[in-house]
Amino acid sequence: MRQGSYEDPAALRDSFAGAEQVLLISGNDPAADMVGLHRNAVEAAVAAGAGRILYTSQQGAVPGNPYRPSDIHIATEAILGDSGVAWTALRNGAYGPLDHLLGPWQRTGVIAQPEDGPVPYTDRDDIAEATAIILAGDRSFDGPVTLTAPTALTFDDFAKIACDLTGRTVERVVVNGKRWVADQVAAGVPEQVARHLLTWHQAARAGWFAEADPLLAELLGRAPRTAEDRLAAEIGI
């Protein structure tokens, strides 16, 4: 096992030595210079002689997206494009746990979130499996590729799915952004993080994540897990 840190380019070069491909996992510290740290990792992979660099980006990593991490991914993809090495940006669909996304609806019977838009919420394990397939396979993917579930859903859709699964009434309530941030802070979320997350809802509402892509299913050779599958698993059905 080799250890390395994005903050220590020399150690990274040693960690990457001999690698034909390097998979870089994007950082998520809002207080750090993530673009600079990603640059360190890309340059270390190039210096180590990697033939291809893969990077975990996000769906909708294009100029204009109000979700703040988009700027980090856009800048990192530009660094990859200038690296002189073959590269692949894995623009992954939103894959966070559904209980974090939907809040305590099982207790309250309410999905209380800001106004949203359609998003192809994707299973983390499916993305991990597809990433392994890309790394181990003979097919090359150059530039950005999008990995998402096949269907984009809204919180209204989740409320209906929850009703169908539980036989209970589950209501979708739209909360304005200011109140939602205040509620998050009251629940112990740092205000900076809450405001950061609010930009994701704003981006979803504007349609930046609306387009699903068939590549994930193609790579897996099967249908990806649906939101209904995942929600049923989380509530123990």
PyRosetta script that sets phi, psi and omega in degrees:
from pyrosetta import init, pose_from_sequence

init()
pose = pose_from_sequence("MRQGSYEDPAALRDSFAGAEQVLLISGNDPAADMVGLHRNAVEAAVAAGAGRILYTSQQGAVPGNPYRPSDIHIATEAILGDSGVAWTALRNGAYGPLDHLLGPWQRTGVIAQPEDGPVPYTDRDDIAEATAIILAGDRSFDGPVTLTAPTALTFDDFAKIACDLTGRTVERVVVNGKRWVADQVAAGVPEQVARHLLTWHQAARAGWFAEADPLLAELLGRAPRTAEDRLAAEIGI")
pose.set_psi(1, 135.0)
pose.set_omega(1, 177.8)
pose.set_phi(2, -112.1)
pose.set_psi(2, 141.3)
pose.set_omega(2, 179.1)
pose.set_phi(3, -106.3)
pose.set_psi(3, 147.3)
pose.set_omega(3, 177.5)
pose.set_phi(4, -159.2)
pose.set_psi(4, 164.4)
pose.set_omega(4, 179.7)
pose.set_phi(5, -141.8)
pose.set_psi(5, 140.8)
pose.set_omega(5, 176.2)
pose.set_phi(6, -60.6)
pose.set_psi(6, -19.7)
pose.set_omega(6, 179.4)
pose.set_phi(7, -84.8)
pose.set_psi(7, -5.6)
pose.set_omega(7, -175.8)
pose.set_phi(8, -130.0)
pose.set_psi(8, 83.7)
pose.set_omega(8, -176.2)
pose.set_phi(9, -57.2)
pose.set_psi(9, -37.1)
pose.set_omega(9, -179.2)
pose.set_phi(10, -63.3)
pose.set_psi(10, -43.2)
pose.set_omega(10, 178.0)
pose.set_phi(11, -65.1)
pose.set_psi(11, -36.0)
pose.set_omega(11, 178.1)
pose.set_phi(12, -63.4)
pose.set_psi(12, -41.3)
pose.set_omega(12, 179.1)
pose.set_phi(13, -58.7)
pose.set_psi(13, -42.5)
pose.set_omega(13, 177.6)
pose.set_phi(14, -65.2)
pose.set_psi(14, -39.3)
pose.set_omega(14, -179.3)
pose.set_phi(15, -64.7)
pose.set_psi(15, -36.4)
pose.set_omega(15, -176.1)
pose.set_phi(16, -88.6)
pose.set_psi(16, -6.7)
pose.set_omega(16, -175.1)
pose.set_phi(17, -54.9)
pose.set_psi(17, 128.7)
pose.set_omega(17, 177.4)
pose.set_phi(18, 85.8)
pose.set_psi(18, -4.5)
pose.set_omega(18, -178.1)
pose.set_phi(19, -79.4)
pose.set_psi(19, 131.5)
pose.set_omega(19, 174.5)
pose.set_phi(20, -77.5)
pose.set_psi(20, -34.4)
pose.set_omega(20, 177.4)
pose.set_phi(21, -132.2)
pose.set_psi(21, 148.8)
pose.set_omega(21, 177.0)
pose.set_phi(22, -129.3)
pose.set_psi(22, 127.9)
pose.set_omega(22, 175.2)
pose.set_phi(23, -101.5)
pose.set_psi(23, 116.2)
pose.set_omega(23, 178.8)
pose.set_phi(24, -99.1)
pose.set_psi(24, 124.7)
pose.set_omega(24, 177.2)
pose.set_phi(25, -92.1)
pose.set_psi(25, 125.0)
pose.set_omega(25, -177.0)
pose.set_phi(26, -66.4)
pose.set_psi(26, 142.2)
pose.set_omega(26, 177.2)
pose.set_phi(27, -81.5)
pose.set_psi(27, 164.3)
pose.set_omega(27, -177.5)
pose.set_phi(28, -139.1)
pose.set_psi(28, 25.1)
pose.set_omega(28, 179.0)
pose.set_phi(29, -84.3)
pose.set_psi(29, 111.0)
pose.set_omega(29, -177.0)
pose.set_phi(30, -66.0)
pose.set_psi(30, -15.9)
pose.set_omega(30, -179.3)
pose.set_phi(31, -93.0)
pose.set_psi(31, -7.9)
pose.set_omega(31, -175.7)
pose.set_phi(32, -96.6)
pose.set_psi(32, 161.5)
pose.set_omega(32, 173.1)
pose.set_phi(33, -84.5)
pose.set_psi(33, 80.9)
pose.set_omega(33, -172.6)
pose.set_phi(34, -66.8)
pose.set_psi(34, -34.6)
pose.set_omega(34, 178.9)
pose.set_phi(35, -63.3)
pose.set_psi(35, -44.2)
pose.set_omega(35, 177.9)
pose.set_phi(36, -62.9)
pose.set_psi(36, -40.1)
pose.set_omega(36, 179.3)
pose.set_phi(37, -67.7)
pose.set_psi(37, -40.7)
pose.set_omega(37, 176.6)
pose.set_phi(38, -64.5)
pose.set_psi(38, -37.4)
pose.set_omega(38, 177.0)
pose.set_phi(39, -60.5)
pose.set_psi(39, -43.0)
pose.set_omega(39, 176.8)
pose.set_phi(40, -54.9)
pose.set_psi(40, -44.6)
pose.set_omega(40, -176.6)
pose.set_phi(41, -68.3)
pose.set_psi(41, -42.3)
pose.set_omega(41, 178.9)
pose.set_phi(42, -62.6)
pose.set_psi(42, -47.6)
pose.set_omega(42, -178.8)
pose.set_phi(43, -63.6)
pose.set_psi(43, -35.4)
pose.set_omega(43, 177.9)
pose.set_phi(44, -67.5)
pose.set_psi(44, -39.5)
pose.set_omega(44, 178.9)
pose.set_phi(45, -65.6)
pose.set_psi(45, -40.6)
pose.set_omega(45, 177.3)
pose.set_phi(46, -63.1)
pose.set_psi(46, -46.3)
pose.set_omega(46, -179.0)
pose.set_phi(47, -63.5)
pose.set_psi(47, -30.1)
pose.set_omega(47, -179.6)
pose.set_phi(48, -80.5)
pose.set_psi(48, -6.6)
pose.set_omega(48, 176.2)
pose.set_phi(49, 89.3)
pose.set_psi(49, 19.2)
pose.set_omega(49, 178.8)
pose.set_phi(50, -62.0)
pose.set_psi(50, 140.1)
pose.set_omega(50, 179.8)
pose.set_phi(51, -85.2)
pose.set_psi(51, -21.9)
pose.set_omega(51, 177.8)
pose.set_phi(52, -150.7)
pose.set_psi(52, 141.7)
pose.set_omega(52, 175.6)
pose.set_phi(53, -117.0)
pose.set_psi(53, 127.6)
pose.set_omega(53, 174.5)
pose.set_phi(54, -110.3)
pose.set_psi(54, 144.4)
pose.set_omega(54, -172.7)
pose.set_phi(55, -138.6)
pose.set_psi(55, 134.4)
pose.set_omega(55, 179.3)
pose.set_phi(56, -83.9)
pose.set_psi(56, 98.7)
pose.set_omega(56, 178.4)
pose.set_phi(57, -95.3)
pose.set_psi(57, -154.6)
pose.set_omega(57, 179.4)
pose.set_phi(58, -139.4)
pose.set_psi(58, 153.5)
pose.set_omega(58, 172.6)
pose.set_phi(59, -57.9)
pose.set_psi(59, 140.3)
pose.set_omega(59, 176.6)
pose.set_phi(60, 76.0)
pose.set_psi(60, 23.8)
pose.set_omega(60, 179.1)
pose.set_phi(61, -80.1)
pose.set_psi(61, 72.1)
pose.set_omega(61, -178.5)
pose.set_phi(62, -135.7)
pose.set_psi(62, 154.5)
pose.set_omega(62, -178.0)
pose.set_phi(63, -56.7)
pose.set_psi(63, 140.3)
pose.set_omega(63, 178.7)
pose.set_phi(64, 101.2)
pose.set_psi(64, -20.3)
pose.set_omega(64, 179.4)
pose.set_phi(65, -65.0)
pose.set_psi(65, 123.1)
pose.set_omega(65, -176.7)
pose.set_phi(66, -75.0)
pose.set_psi(66, -12.1)
pose.set_omega(66, 177.6)
pose.set_phi(67, -67.0)
pose.set_psi(67, 119.5)
pose.set_omega(67, -166.6)
pose.set_phi(68, -59.0)
pose.set_psi(68, -40.3)
pose.set_omega(68, 177.8)
pose.set_phi(69, -61.0)
pose.set_psi(69, -16.8)
pose.set_omega(69, 178.9)
pose.set_phi(70, -56.5)
pose.set_psi(70, -39.2)
pose.set_omega(70, -179.1)
pose.set_phi(71, -62.3)
pose.set_psi(71, -36.7)
pose.set_omega(71, 178.7)
pose.set_phi(72, -66.0)
pose.set_psi(72, -44.6)
pose.set_omega(72, -178.7)
pose.set_phi(73, -68.0)
pose.set_psi(73, -40.4)
pose.set_omega(73, 177.9)
pose.set_phi(74, -59.4)
pose.set_psi(74, -47.2)
pose.set_omega(74, -178.9)
pose.set_phi(75, -64.7)
pose.set_psi(75, -40.5)
pose.set_omega(75, -179.3)
pose.set_phi(76, -67.6)
pose.set_psi(76, -39.5)
pose.set_omega(76, 177.3)
pose.set_phi(77, -63.4)
pose.set_psi(77, -34.4)
pose.set_omega(77, 176.3)
pose.set_phi(78, -65.8)
pose.set_psi(78, -39.9)
pose.set_omega(78, 177.1)
pose.set_phi(79, -61.6)
pose.set_psi(79, -43.7)
pose.set_omega(79, 177.7)
pose.set_phi(80, -61.2)
pose.set_psi(80, -42.3)
pose.set_omega(80, -179.7)
pose.set_phi(81, -63.3)
pose.set_psi(81, -28.5)
pose.set_omega(81, -180.0)
pose.set_phi(82, -92.1)
pose.set_psi(82, 0.3)
pose.set_omega(82, -170.7)
pose.set_phi(83, -75.9)
pose.set_psi(83, -21.7)
pose.set_omega(83, -175.9)
pose.set_phi(84, 83.6)
pose.set_psi(84, 2.7)
pose.set_omega(84, -179.4)
pose.set_phi(85, -116.2)
pose.set_psi(85, 147.6)
pose.set_omega(85, 174.7)
pose.set_phi(86, -58.1)
pose.set_psi(86, 142.3)
pose.set_omega(86, -175.7)
pose.set_phi(87, -147.4)
pose.set_psi(87, 156.1)
pose.set_omega(87, 177.6)
pose.set_phi(88, -137.4)
pose.set_psi(88, 127.1)
pose.set_omega(88, 174.4)
pose.set_phi(89, -103.9)
pose.set_psi(89, 117.9)
pose.set_omega(89, -179.6)
pose.set_phi(90, -88.2)
pose.set_psi(90, 96.4)
pose.set_omega(90, -179.4)
pose.set_phi(91, -82.4)
pose.set_psi(91, 85.4)
pose.set_omega(91, -172.9)
pose.set_phi(92, -77.2)
pose.set_psi(92, 141.5)
pose.set_omega(92, 173.0)
pose.set_phi(93, -70.1)
pose.set_psi(93, 164.9)
pose.set_omega(93, -179.8)
pose.set_phi(94, -59.7)
pose.set_psi(94, 123.7)
pose.set_omega(94, -173.6)
pose.set_phi(95, -129.0)
pose.set_psi(95, 18.1)
pose.set_omega(95, 179.6)
pose.set_phi(96, -67.5)
pose.set_psi(96, 161.4)
pose.set_omega(96, 178.7)
pose.set_phi(97, -59.0)
pose.set_psi(97, 140.4)
pose.set_omega(97, -176.9)
pose.set_phi(98, -68.8)
pose.set_psi(98, -27.5)
pose.set_omega(98, 178.5)
pose.set_phi(99, -67.9)
pose.set_psi(99, -31.3)
pose.set_omega(99, 175.1)
pose.set_phi(100, -71.7)
pose.set_psi(100, -38.6)
pose.set_omega(100, -177.7)
pose.set_phi(101, -68.6)
pose.set_psi(101, -44.4)
pose.set_omega(101, -170.6)
pose.set_phi(102, -92.9)
pose.set_psi(102, -16.3)
pose.set_omega(102, -178.5)
pose.set_phi(103, 80.2)
pose.set_psi(103, -169.3)
pose.set_omega(103, -172.1)
pose.set_phi(104, -81.7)
pose.set_psi(104, 49.6)
pose.set_omega(104, -175.4)
pose.set_phi(105, -64.4)
pose.set_psi(105, -28.7)
pose.set_omega(105, -179.9)
pose.set_phi(106, -65.4)
pose.set_psi(106, -31.3)
pose.set_omega(106, 178.5)
pose.set_phi(107, -85.6)
pose.set_psi(107, -38.9)
pose.set_omega(107, -172.5)
pose.set_phi(108, -96.1)
pose.set_psi(108, -21.6)
pose.set_omega(108, -174.0)
pose.set_phi(109, 74.2)
pose.set_psi(109, 16.5)
pose.set_omega(109, -175.6)
pose.set_phi(110, -135.8)
pose.set_psi(110, 132.8)
pose.set_omega(110, 168.2)
pose.set_phi(111, -99.4)
pose.set_psi(111, 98.5)
pose.set_omega(111, -174.4)
pose.set_phi(112, -106.0)
pose.set_psi(112, 99.1)
pose.set_omega(112, -177.1)
pose.set_phi(113, -141.4)
pose.set_psi(113, 164.1)
pose.set_omega(113, 177.1)
pose.set_phi(114, -62.1)
pose.set_psi(114, 166.1)
pose.set_omega(114, 175.8)
pose.set_phi(115, -57.1)
pose.set_psi(115, 137.6)
pose.set_omega(115, -173.5)
pose.set_phi(116, -130.1)
pose.set_psi(116, -173.4)
pose.set_omega(116, 175.6)
pose.set_phi(117, -143.9)
pose.set_psi(117, 177.4)
pose.set_omega(117, -176.8)
pose.set_phi(118, -68.2)
pose.set_psi(118, 136.0)
pose.set_omega(118, -179.7)
pose.set_phi(119, -140.3)
pose.set_psi(119, 132.6)
pose.set_omega(119, 175.4)
pose.set_phi(120, -82.2)
pose.set_psi(120, 79.7)
pose.set_omega(120, -177.9)
pose.set_phi(121, -61.6)
pose.set_psi(121, 129.0)
pose.set_omega(121, -165.2)
pose.set_phi(122, -120.9)
pose.set_psi(122, 146.2)
pose.set_omega(122, -179.7)
pose.set_phi(123, -77.4)
pose.set_psi(123, 130.2)
pose.set_omega(123, -178.2)
pose.set_phi(124, -59.4)
pose.set_psi(124, -41.9)
pose.set_omega(124, -178.6)
pose.set_phi(125, -65.7)
pose.set_psi(125, -35.0)
pose.set_omega(125, 176.8)
pose.set_phi(126, -63.6)
pose.set_psi(126, -42.0)
pose.set_omega(126, 178.3)
pose.set_phi(127, -64.7)
pose.set_psi(127, -41.6)
pose.set_omega(127, 179.1)
pose.set_phi(128, -62.0)
pose.set_psi(128, -42.4)
pose.set_omega(128, 179.6)
pose.set_phi(129, -64.5)
pose.set_psi(129, -43.5)
pose.set_omega(129, 179.7)
pose.set_phi(130, -64.6)
pose.set_psi(130, -37.6)
pose.set_omega(130, 177.8)
pose.set_phi(131, -62.4)
pose.set_psi(131, -42.7)
pose.set_omega(131, 177.9)
pose.set_phi(132, -63.5)
pose.set_psi(132, -38.1)
pose.set_omega(132, 178.7)
pose.set_phi(133, -64.0)
pose.set_psi(133, -42.6)
pose.set_omega(133, 178.4)
pose.set_phi(134, -63.8)
pose.set_psi(134, -43.7)
pose.set_omega(134, -179.1)
pose.set_phi(135, -63.9)
pose.set_psi(135, -39.3)
pose.set_omega(135, -173.5)
pose.set_phi(136, -91.5)
pose.set_psi(136, -12.4)
pose.set_omega(136, -173.6)
pose.set_phi(137, -87.1)
pose.set_psi(137, 173.7)
pose.set_omega(137, -179.8)
pose.set_phi(138, -91.9)
pose.set_psi(138, -12.4)
pose.set_omega(138, -177.5)
pose.set_phi(139, -83.2)
pose.set_psi(139, 129.0)
pose.set_omega(139, 180.0)
pose.set_phi(140, -96.1)
pose.set_psi(140, 139.0)
pose.set_omega(140, 175.8)
pose.set_phi(141, -118.0)
pose.set_psi(141, 115.7)
pose.set_omega(141, -176.5)
pose.set_phi(142, -103.6)
pose.set_psi(142, 129.6)
pose.set_omega(142, -179.2)
pose.set_phi(143, 81.8)
pose.set_psi(143, -156.3)
pose.set_omega(143, -176.6)
pose.set_phi(144, -80.4)
pose.set_psi(144, 140.2)
pose.set_omega(144, 170.5)
pose.set_phi(145, -130.6)
pose.set_psi(145, 146.3)
pose.set_omega(145, -176.4)
pose.set_phi(146, -107.7)
pose.set_psi(146, 128.5)
pose.set_omega(146, -179.8)
pose.set_phi(147, -118.2)
pose.set_psi(147, 107.9)
pose.set_omega(147, -178.8)
pose.set_phi(148, -141.1)
pose.set_psi(148, 163.6)
pose.set_omega(148, 167.4)
pose.set_phi(149, -62.9)
pose.set_psi(149, 160.7)
pose.set_omega(149, -173.5)
pose.set_phi(150, -79.3)
pose.set_psi(150, -10.6)
pose.set_omega(150, -174.8)
pose.set_phi(151, -131.5)
pose.set_psi(151, 132.1)
pose.set_omega(151, 177.1)
pose.set_phi(152, -91.4)
pose.set_psi(152, 134.5)
pose.set_omega(152, -176.4)
pose.set_phi(153, -124.6)
pose.set_psi(153, 157.4)
pose.set_omega(153, 173.1)
pose.set_phi(154, -110.5)
pose.set_psi(154, 173.2)
pose.set_omega(154, 175.6)
pose.set_phi(155, -65.3)
pose.set_psi(155, -30.3)
pose.set_omega(155, 173.5)
pose.set_phi(156, -60.5)
pose.set_psi(156, -40.9)
pose.set_omega(156, 177.4)
pose.set_phi(157, -63.1)
pose.set_psi(157, -42.1)
pose.set_omega(157, 179.2)
pose.set_phi(158, -63.1)
pose.set_psi(158, -39.5)
pose.set_omega(158, 179.0)
pose.set_phi(159, -61.2)
pose.set_psi(159, -41.9)
pose.set_omega(159, 179.1)
pose.set_phi(160, -66.3)
pose.set_psi(160, -43.5)
pose.set_omega(160, 178.1)
pose.set_phi(161, -60.1)
pose.set_psi(161, -44.2)
pose.set_omega(161, 179.7)
pose.set_phi(162, -62.5)
pose.set_psi(162, -40.4)
pose.set_omega(162, 176.4)
pose.set_phi(163, -60.1)
pose.set_psi(163, -46.9)
pose.set_omega(163, -177.5)
pose.set_phi(164, -64.8)
pose.set_psi(164, -37.7)
pose.set_omega(164, -177.2)
pose.set_phi(165, -74.2)
pose.set_psi(165, -36.7)
pose.set_omega(165, -172.7)
pose.set_phi(166, -101.0)
pose.set_psi(166, -19.2)
pose.set_omega(166, -173.8)
pose.set_phi(167, 74.1)
pose.set_psi(167, 9.8)
pose.set_omega(167, 179.0)
pose.set_phi(168, -106.3)
pose.set_psi(168, 163.4)
pose.set_omega(168, 172.3)
pose.set_phi(169, -81.4)
pose.set_psi(169, 122.1)
pose.set_omega(169, 176.0)
pose.set_phi(170, -121.9)
pose.set_psi(170, 119.9)
pose.set_omega(170, -173.7)
pose.set_phi(171, -100.4)
pose.set_psi(171, 142.3)
pose.set_omega(171, 173.6)
pose.set_phi(172, -98.4)
pose.set_psi(172, 119.7)
pose.set_omega(172, 180.0)
pose.set_phi(173, -118.4)
pose.set_psi(173, 127.0)
pose.set_omega(173, 178.0)
pose.set_phi(174, -86.5)
pose.set_psi(174, 125.4)
pose.set_omega(174, 180.0)
pose.set_phi(175, -110.0)
pose.set_psi(175, 133.6)
pose.set_omega(175, 179.0)
pose.set_phi(176, -68.2)
pose.set_psi(176, 155.8)
pose.set_omega(176, -171.6)
pose.set_phi(177, -58.5)
pose.set_psi(177, -42.0)
pose.set_omega(177, -178.1)
pose.set_phi(178, -62.6)
pose.set_psi(178, -45.3)
pose.set_omega(178, 179.8)
pose.set_phi(179, -66.4)
pose.set_psi(179, -40.0)
pose.set_omega(179, -178.4)
pose.set_phi(180, -61.9)
pose.set_psi(180, -44.0)
pose.set_omega(180, 177.6)
pose.set_phi(181, -60.4)
pose.set_psi(181, -44.0)
pose.set_omega(181, 179.2)
pose.set_phi(182, -61.3)
pose.set_psi(182, -41.5)
pose.set_omega(182, 178.6)
pose.set_phi(183, -64.1)
pose.set_psi(183, -39.5)
pose.set_omega(183, 179.3)
pose.set_phi(184, -65.2)
pose.set_psi(184, -42.8)
pose.set_omega(184, 179.1)
pose.set_phi(185, -63.3)
pose.set_psi(185, -41.4)
pose.set_omega(185, 178.7)
pose.set_phi(186, -63.3)
pose.set_psi(186, -27.6)
pose.set_omega(186, 179.6)
pose.set_phi(187, -85.8)
pose.set_psi(187, 0.5)
pose.set_omega(187, 175.9)
pose.set_phi(188, 104.6)
pose.set_psi(188, 2.3)
pose.set_omega(188, 177.9)
pose.set_phi(189, -80.9)
pose.set_psi(189, 130.8)
pose.set_omega(189, 176.8)
pose.set_phi(190, -57.0)
pose.set_psi(190, 140.9)
pose.set_omega(190, -175.3)
pose.set_phi(191, -58.8)
pose.set_psi(191, -40.4)
pose.set_omega(191, 179.4)
pose.set_phi(192, -59.1)
pose.set_psi(192, -41.2)
pose.set_omega(192, 179.5)
pose.set_phi(193, -67.4)
pose.set_psi(193, -42.0)
pose.set_omega(193, 180.0)
pose.set_phi(194, -62.0)
pose.set_psi(194, -43.6)
pose.set_omega(194, 179.2)
pose.set_phi(195, -67.0)
pose.set_psi(195, -34.7)
pose.set_omega(195, 176.0)
pose.set_phi(196, -61.4)
pose.set_psi(196, -46.5)
pose.set_omega(196, -179.3)
pose.set_phi(197, -67.9)
pose.set_psi(197, -32.1)
pose.set_omega(197, 179.0)
pose.set_phi(198, -60.5)
pose.set_psi(198, -33.9)
pose.set_omega(198, 179.3)
pose.set_phi(199, -66.0)
pose.set_psi(199, -24.8)
pose.set_omega(199, 175.5)
pose.set_phi(200, -67.8)
pose.set_psi(200, -45.1)
pose.set_omega(200, 177.3)
pose.set_phi(201, -61.2)
pose.set_psi(201, -40.1)
pose.set_omega(201, 179.2)
pose.set_phi(202, -63.3)
pose.set_psi(202, -39.9)
pose.set_omega(202, 178.3)
pose.set_phi(203, -67.0)
pose.set_psi(203, -40.7)
pose.set_omega(203, 178.0)
pose.set_phi(204, -62.5)
pose.set_psi(204, -43.7)
pose.set_omega(204, 179.6)
pose.set_phi(205, -60.7)
pose.set_psi(205, -34.9)
pose.set_omega(205, -178.9)
pose.set_phi(206, -82.6)
pose.set_psi(206, -2.3)
pose.set_omega(206, 174.4)
pose.set_phi(207, 89.8)
pose.set_psi(207, 13.5)
pose.set_omega(207, -176.7)
pose.set_phi(208, -69.7)
pose.set_psi(208, -19.0)
pose.set_omega(208, -179.3)
pose.set_phi(209, -115.7)
pose.set_psi(209, 15.1)
pose.set_omega(209, -168.1)
pose.set_phi(210, -73.2)
pose.set_psi(210, -25.7)
pose.set_omega(210, -170.7)
pose.set_phi(211, -87.7)
pose.set_psi(211, 118.6)
pose.set_omega(211, 174.3)
pose.set_phi(212, -83.5)
pose.set_psi(212, 157.7)
pose.set_omega(212, -177.0)
pose.set_phi(213, -129.0)
pose.set_psi(213, 139.0)
pose.set_omega(213, -177.5)
pose.set_phi(214, -80.8)
pose.set_psi(214, -5.5)
pose.set_omega(214, -172.2)
pose.set_phi(215, -62.1)
pose.set_psi(215, -37.9)
pose.set_omega(215, -177.9)
pose.set_phi(216, -58.9)
pose.set_psi(216, -47.8)
pose.set_omega(216, 179.0)
pose.set_phi(217, -62.7)
pose.set_psi(217, -38.2)
pose.set_omega(217, 179.0)
pose.set_phi(218, -62.2)
pose.set_psi(218, -44.0)
pose.set_omega(218, -179.6)
pose.set_phi(219, -67.3)
pose.set_psi(219, -41.8)
pose.set_omega(219, -177.6)
pose.set_phi(220, -72.0)
pose.set_psi(220, -25.8)
pose.set_omega(220, -175.2)
pose.set_phi(221, 72.3)
pose.set_psi(221, 22.1)
pose.set_omega(221, -180.0)
pose.set_phi(222, -162.0)
pose.set_psi(222, 171.1)
pose.set_omega(222, 176.3)
pose.set_phi(223, -73.7)
pose.set_psi(223, 130.7)
pose.set_omega(223, 173.9)
pose.set_phi(224, -62.2)
pose.set_psi(224, 159.0)
pose.set_omega(224, 176.7)
pose.set_phi(225, -61.3)
pose.set_psi(225, 137.8)
pose.set_omega(225, 179.5)
pose.set_phi(226, -87.7)
pose.set_psi(226, 165.5)
pose.set_omega(226, 175.5)
pose.set_phi(227, -62.2)
pose.set_psi(227, -35.3)
pose.set_omega(227, 177.8)
pose.set_phi(228, -64.1)
pose.set_psi(228, -42.1)
pose.set_omega(228, 176.6)
pose.set_phi(229, -58.6)
pose.set_psi(229, -46.4)
pose.set_omega(229, -176.1)
pose.set_phi(230, -68.6)
pose.set_psi(230, -40.9)
pose.set_omega(230, -180.0)
pose.set_phi(231, -66.8)
pose.set_psi(231, -39.8)
pose.set_omega(231, 177.9)
pose.set_phi(232, -61.7)
pose.set_psi(232, -40.7)
pose.set_omega(232, 179.2)
pose.set_phi(233, -64.7)
pose.set_psi(233, -40.2)
pose.set_omega(233, -177.1)
pose.set_phi(234, -69.2)
pose.set_psi(234, -28.2)
pose.set_omega(234, 179.4)
pose.set_phi(235, -99.4)
pose.set_psi(235, 4.7)
pose.set_omega(235, 172.2)
pose.set_phi(236, 79.3)
pose.set_psi(236, 29.7)
pose.set_omega(236, 179.2)
pose.set_phi(237, -97.9)
pose.dump_pdb("model.pdb")
